[in-house]
Amino acid sequence: MQKNVNILQTPNEQLTKSETMINESILDCLNKDNSIFQMLCKCIAFSRMIYEINDWHHAQYQCCFGYFYINWKGEKYALQAESHAENSMKLISLYLNSTSQQMNQQNSDDQANLLILCIVLLNYYTLAKSKIILKKQAEKALNKVEQLIDSLQKSKNSLENIDNYEDNSKQFDRCLENYYQQWDHCTLMRLDKKFYPNLQNLKVCIYCLYGKIAFECEKYVVSFDQYMQALKFIEKTYGPESKEMISVYQALAHVSVSFDINNSLIEYQSSENDMKKSIDYFKIAYEISNKIYYKEESFSSMVDLIRSVYLLCTVYMKLNLNLDDSE
């Protein structure tokens, strides 16, 4: 099948068009997987035509490709996601090595390094998630996320400004526009609502992924702490009864029966107190999902409600079995 090639537009113009179509497809997000995939392929192709091999644009598009595979195409594409993220990290290293002197001169300018930091953050997240799915060395994946958290802490001031951009949106928008003038074709890495992905959503994903990895590594204190961090951030960003809270409360319920929160040295004994802690978290998840279902009456909210009811019933059954055994 022959494809039509637009010879009336320059590669630069077609790259801009592809980036715009990706952002529009993400906002629409209904059966747009193929469209995003095709546009990302075009972005990589056009960037190779426009920029030199050691340019940061190539790392950006490889990074977004990896994130696309792991979060849009599904777990069966974890290997492709890992490959693109690792390739992106190599390209970032190539770019930094070629501009090391220039970057050293810009260390005092946080915004000048913010775009590169975002690419690195997204790569670490993709690598950690893909390695867990592939069941490759869970401890190494945990280290990847720990490096990511360290990077988040180092960029605390910049990220806090991003989280609070709604409070001073006019001033922040002016700063963004001034910043984007320094970087052509960085729309995939924008720090406003068109950021790929939304930075606030990415932070929640990082906390939850860190908690999941720590739980699988039997680091229950770390796991509980990360889920609590996610809970606080979601409550601050989306509200105390948002649908994003449901899965975090359910995760906390699972963690709470794996160790005594007040004494991390006491491993899971399947005690009545542990079960009651778990029930409290499952109850909150059920109450939130119930309110959302009767408000939206959508299929996804019905699935969340059914899952919440199932998990709550399951832990009630376990508690009754434990009580029967103790008697």
Summary of the structure (lengths in Angstrom):
residues: 327
radius of gyration: 22.4
end to end distance: 73.3
largest distance: 81.8
contacts: 990
relative contact order: 0.06
helix: 77%
strand: 2%
